[in-house]
Amino acid sequence: MKFNNKRGGGYSASLSAQIVDSSKPIHSLSIELEAQMKFEDGKRTKEIQAYKAWFSQEGLPPFEVKFEKKVELPDYLSIVEFDTLEACEVSYNIYFRAEDLKKVK
């Protein structure tokens, strides 16, 4: 996802609040988590460092959220809420992470 405001480094809840509208539902698009592998010295290891899943909200392109622990994904197109959703901008790309999620509907 691209966003046109230049921000300081690191993840921020305020940046995610500027992008994701808390008054609109967020739909889960993934039916399984994608493992993100750890890299050391430029080489991929067999160690999983995080998990990722895709989500959608009206008015936004689909976006990926990273979770440091394995979370349970709800059914396809279920409405979800995130626990501590944060965003980070790197080279005009936005990356999201959250601690957890729960199914609302």
C-alpha positions in Angstrom: 0.0 0.0 0.0 1.3 3.4 -0.9 0.7 6.6 1.1 1.9 10.0 0.3 2.9 11.5 3.7 6.5 11.3 4.8 6.7 10.2 8.4 9.4 9.4 11.0 10.6 5.8 11.4 9.0 3.1 13.4 5.5 1.7 13.9 2.8 4.1 15.1 -0.9 3.7 16.1 -1.5 7.3 14.9 -0.4 6.5 11.4 -2.7 3.5 11.2 -5.6 5.6 12.5 -5.0 8.1 9.7 -5.2 5.3 7.1 -7.7 2.8 8.5 -11.2 4.3 9.3 -12.3 3.0 12.6 -16.0 3.6 11.7 -15.9 1.2 8.8 -15.7 -2.6 9.1 -12.5 -4.5 8.2 -12.9 -7.8 6.4 -10.6 -10.8 6.6 -9.4 -12.0 3.2 -7.0 -14.7 4.1 -8.0 -18.2 5.0 -4.6 -19.2 6.3 -1.6 -17.3 7.7 1.6 -16.9 5.6 4.8 -17.5 7.6 7.5 -14.8 7.3 10.9 -16.5 7.6 13.8 -15.0 9.5 16.9 -13.9 7.4 20.4 -13.9 8.8 23.4 -12.6 6.8 21.1 -12.1 3.8 20.1 -15.8 3.8 16.7 -17.2 4.7 16.6 -19.5 7.7 14.0 -22.1 8.7 12.9 -20.0 11.7 9.5 -18.3 11.5 9.7 -14.7 12.8 6.1 -13.6 12.1 2.9 -14.4 10.3 0.9 -12.3 7.8 -2.6 -12.1 6.6 -4.6 -9.9 4.2 -7.6 -7.6 5.0 -9.8 -5.2 3.2 -11.8 -2.0 4.1 -14.0 0.0 1.8 -12.0 2.8 0.3 -8.6 1.1 0.7 -6.7 -1.4 -1.3 -6.3 -4.8 0.3 -3.6 -4.6 3.0 -1.4 -7.1 4.8 -1.0 -7.2 8.6 1.9 -8.8 10.3 1.5 -10.7 13.6 4.5 -11.8 15.8 2.6 -14.8 17.1 0.3 -17.2 15.4 -3.3 -16.0 15.5 -6.5 -17.7 14.6 -8.0 -16.4 11.4 -11.8 -16.2 11.1 -13.8 -17.4 8.1 -13.3 -15.6 4.7 -14.9 -12.1 4.7 -15.6 -12.1 8.4 -15.5 -8.7 10.1 -12.6 -8.3 12.4 -11.1 -5.9 14.9 -7.3 -5.6 15.6 -5.6 -5.4 19.0 -3.1 -2.6 18.8 -3.0 -2.0 15.0 0.1 0.0 14.0 1.5 1.2 10.7 5.0 2.1 9.5 6.1 3.9 6.3 9.2 2.8 4.5 10.0 4.4 1.1 6.3 5.5 0.7 5.0 2.0 1.4 2.9 1.3 4.4 3.3 -1.8 6.5 0.9 -2.8 9.3 1.3 -5.0 12.4 -1.0 -5.9 15.2 -0.8 -8.0 18.4 -4.0 -10.0 17.7 -7.4 -9.9 16.1 -10.9 -11.0 16.9 -13.9 -11.8 14.9 -16.7 -9.3 15.2 -19.3 -10.9 12.8 
